[in-house]
Structures are given as C-alpha cells and as structure tokens.
Amino acid sequence: MGEDEIAESAQIIINEAQLVLAEKRTALATVRTAIAVLALPLSIFSVLIATSKLYNPDKVLYLLIPVSVINSLLVVLGSYLIVRSLIRIRRYEKMILHLKQKHSVVAEFID
C-alpha cells in the first residue's frame, strides 16, 4: 500500500467521522426544537390559567376544547421528536465508538 493510498484511506475515514458527527449535531438540533415545541403548550395553559378570572369557561368551551386538543398534539409531537432523536444520538455514538476502535487515525481527534 503506497503513501498516497494510506492518506486517501485516512481522509475517507475522517470524512465518515465528520458525517456521523454532523448527523449527531442534527439530532441534537431536533431535540432543541422538540423542547421548544413542548414549551409552547405550557405557555398557553399558563396564560389560560392566569386569565381564568376574566372569562367563564362554560361560555368559551367551544374555544378551550380545540386549544386543549392542539396543545395535546404538540405535547405528543414534542415527545416523539425527543425520543426519536435520543435513539438516533445513541446510534451515532455507537458508530463513532466503532470508528474510534477500528481506526486509530480518528481516535486521536474525537473525544
């Protein structure tokens, strides 16, 4: 194996590690977005509770039910995104560990 082939092989391994790390970064961004999605229903319910003295729930029930349904869907969506992202992050961690064990070129650069 020539020196050029070794350098090319090392570059491919480093590119593969960069790709896995980029995917992990994307999954972490999804977690951040999911947390924001989960915070929205909490904010809406906080406003509704804080202003509950200003309205009669029986008279605005036609508005409270859709808001509650939408908030419930947002909680489900946020939870789904977090679980999905955490599973992916775990998979990417295993891929990085495998790359580090298999190739010492990458192990010295990745903590």
N, C-alpha and C positions, 0 to 999 in steps of 0.2 A: 504494500500500500504506500503510495507516494505521499509526499508532504502536502501536495495540493488536495488530494483525496481526503486526508485527515482534517485539513482545515475546512473543506466543504462539508464533511460529515459533522464537525463540531458546529458549524454555522446552522445546519439543519436542526440539530438538537436544540440549540439556543432559540431558534425561531419557533420550534414546537413548544418550548417552555414559555416563551413570550405569548404565544397564542392561548395557552392554558391560563396564564395569569390574566390576560385580557378578558377571557370568559369569566373568570372568577370576579374580576372587577365589575363586570356587567351584572352578575348575580348579586353582588353587594349593592349596586345601584338599585336593583329591583327591590331589595329589602328596604332600602331607604324610602322608595316610593310607596311601598306597601304600608310602612309605618305612617306616612302622611295620609294615606287612604283610611287607615284605622283612626287617625286623629280627627278626621272630619265629622264622623257621626257623634263622637264625644262632644265636639264643639257645638254641634247643632242641638243635641239634647241639653247641654248646659244652658244655652240661650233659652230653649223652651222652658226649662225648669225655672230659670231666673225671672222670666216674664210671665210665669203662670198666674200671677195675681191680676194680670191685665186682661185676661180672657177667660171665658168659661169653656172648659174642654168639651162639654156636651154640644156646644154650638159650633165648634170648629173641628169636630170629629172627622168630617169629610176631608180636612187638610192634614190632620195628625196621622191618620192611617197611612196615606201614601208616603208621608215623610218617614214614618217608622219602617215601612217596608223598604224604602230606598236605603235608609240607614242600615237596616239588617243586611241588605245585599252588599253594601260597602264593607261591612264587617266580614262577611263571608269572602268577598274578593280579596281584601287585605290579608286575611288569614291564609287563604290559598296561595297568594303570591309569596308570603313569608315561608311557608312550609316548602313550596316548590324550590325557592331559591336556596334555602338551607340544605336541601337534598343535593342540589347541584353543587353548592360550595363544597360539601363533603366529598362529592365525586371528584371535583377538581383538585382538592387537597390530596386525595389518593393518587391521582395522575401525577401531580408534582412530586410526591414522595417516590413514586415508581421511577420517574425520570432521574431523580437525585440518586437513587440506589443503582440504577442501571448505567448512568453516565456521570463520571466524576467531573467532567467539564462543567456541567450545570450545577453540581452540588456546591461548589465554592462560591457561586453567585447568588444562590437562593437560600434564604434563611428558613 
